[in-house]
Structure formats: C-alpha cells, structure tokens
Amino acid sequence: MILLNPVVLSVLTLTILCLCRIHVIFALLLAAIVGGLTANLSLSETITTLIGGMGGQAETALSYILLGFFAAMIAQSGITEILVQYLLRVMKEKKFLLIFLIAFLTCFSGTLIPVHIAFIPILIPPLLILFNHLKIDRRGIASALTFGLKTPYMVIPIGYGLIFHGIIAKEMESNGMPIAMSDIPLAMSIPAIGMIVGLLIAVLFTYKKPREYKDIDLSKTSSLPEEETAAGLEKQKTPRTTFEKRNHFFTIIAIVVAFVLQLTFESMVIGAIGGITVMFVTRVIFLESGEKVVQEGMVMMGVIAFIMLIASGYASVLKETGAVENFVNNATSWFGDSSQLVSAFVLLLVGLFITMGIGTSFGTIPIIAAVFVPLCATLGFSPLATCALIGTAGALGDAGSPASDSTLGPTAGLSVDGQHNHIWDTVVPTFIHYNIPLLIFGTLAAVIL
C-alpha cells in the first residue's frame, strides 16, 4: 500500500511536526528515523546513513556560514543604512511597489549576481523598520523573496538557471529522450507563469491587509557592539562623515571582490573569503572583533547551514533505502488508462512528495528523470512536455519544503527580530501560493506542449 511507503510516512511526519511548530532540525531528524525504520533499517543504520549523507551539502553549508560572516561585516559597516534612508524617502506609502521591487531585485541573486540567499541577511533586516512603518505583512515579503529565488532558475539559462537546465538536459538524454538546451526555457515558461500568478495573488490579495509589528532595535541584540567595530573606534579620532565615506567605499570594494572571485573560481566559499579579507585588511572591521563577527554571522546563517547538512543526510536515508524508487513505481500503477491530463497531475504529485522530503530541486532531478522519462514516453508525452513535468516536479519542493534554502533564506532575514515564524509565515504561504499554481500550470504545460 502506497500510504505505508517510507517516503510517504517520512514526509508526512516532517510536515506534521513542522506544522506543530517543532523546529525543522528536530523534525528532519525524527522524519529520517521514521523513514529508515519503516524501510527496515535499524536505528543505528539509519543514523549512520544520515550522518554519512551530511557531507553532500558540506560546501554549501560552509559557504553559507562564511557569507553570514561577510553579511555581518557589511551590516556593521553601516552601508545598508544609506539604502534604508533612500527607500524611506522614495517609497513612503508605496508598499506594493516596494514588495515587487524586492521580488525583482531577488531575481538577480541567481542570475547576473549569483549570490543566492546570501544577500537576504544583508538587505532585509535593516528594512524591517520600513516594513513596519508601511504595515506590510511579512508573509508577502517572504512570498516575493521565494519568487525571486525560484522563478529565474526555472526559465532563464543564466547562473543557477544554466546549471538547472543542464541537469535536466543531461538526465533526459541519459534516459533516452534528448532535448536541446534552447528548448528548456520554452518548456518551463508555462510553469513560470504560474509562479507569477502566485506572486500577484499573494501580494495583491492574500496579504494586502495591514499587519502590525513592533519596532525592535536590532542593535541592542547584536553580538557585535558598535564600539568594537572600526567605525565605532574611529569615531573617537576622526569626523563621523569622513570615516563613514571611507568605510562605505571599502565595503563596496569588498562586495565587488567577493563577486569577482565567486564568478572566477565558481565558488561561493572563495568569494566570501575574499570579501572578508578585504574588510579586515582595510580595517572596516578590526581583527580584534573577529570573534564577535563570527558570533553575528552564525546567528544569521549558522542554523541554515546546519539544516542543509541534516537535509542532505535525510535525503540520503530516503535514497539509500530504495524507498523513493518504490514510491514512484507504486504510484505509476494509478495511471491505467487515464488521460494525459490526469497522468501529468499524478506525476507532479509524486514529484511534490519526493522534493518535499529531499528539499532541493537540483538534487531531485536525477531521481525524477530516471522514472519520468520512460513513463512519459509510454504515455505519449513529447520531449517538451516531459521536460516541463520534470522541471516543475523538481521546483515544487523548493517552496514546499521546510529544509529548502528558498524558504530558509527569507526566514533568515525576516525573523531577526523574532516576529516571523519559519513554518507558518514562510513555508505555508509559499507552499499555497506557488505549489498550487505549479501543479496547475505544470499540468497544462504537459498537455499543451
């Protein structure tokens, strides 16, 4: 019975625990144990597999931690205050314009400036006071951020999108259905329209009502006191404006260096190290304050990094047991003589369950393609339709999983003052407003193409 499949039981456990406000770390651990035990692994074998699989996201976790340190330094430089003051003057009561601007700018984080979620802890916390002033429901902001993190890689073959499309093309070809890279944007354009519809509904309808938040001074909770930063120490020696200009100049240089190194070496770790080095060498942050910067950075990104490690181990438990393949094979028995419309919808539901558990669209594609390609060929789907199904199924989990960086990133920026819940204010809203449209538009794409 498919409902007793380890993947189903494990994902349901993860979902229920998260909805009950159990922290995602504990929820992932317990869900992994449920998945392992129901797949006839012993408890020790499950934990061993979990720990062994954590290395799959080691580089990502390290890059997030280092970018957290870098973000803490940038925040301490005061450069974000300039942006906040500018937005306060320009936006005033234009809250919808501000939300759509955030969604638009976020689109660049995975394409032209591939920093992914690292920009969020830098940009969003200083804007919380502005959001409060405009009485913006932060669930709308979370929806805008997740939109910008997901939609570009689905349809634009630049940055992370180039990687995503490359994985789809490679896996489809290896399973007997080659497709040109240039055709993938066309296949994914209809699901991307679903993302746009979801964003418009979230911002203009669901979360348009004013929501009250308390103004909390984040500097009082900072682990890096102002007097221990270069700016704070220098105030005693030089005029404030002179040092601030110097401070901001070298901060911009550090950001450019980080960006160039990341593109040159294709490594966020190297980019972050370069930016941190510039901040220390130019004395924007003193070396003596290094310990405080580390504390600040760990608060920003450390939890996300650790969740990504556990999520990688959790995915290993599901994959190593063979439960994913069994789940997909059992699900295909539902088709029978069903129409392409019904078959496409069921395939996407299967993909949703898989990616909800694994939490990464990129890592799920090889698993999905191995089963979807031959099945779609049997059901008469064209290569474009098959591509749309595979790409949409992979993207579904990014907004639906509590362990996805597309949901963890927005929470990292919006929850710094303790007034934004990861599950109920980020995961549930983005699941509703993006996964439902993706299921609908992904199904339509499979039938039309």
Disulfide bonds with the S-S distance in Angstrom:
none
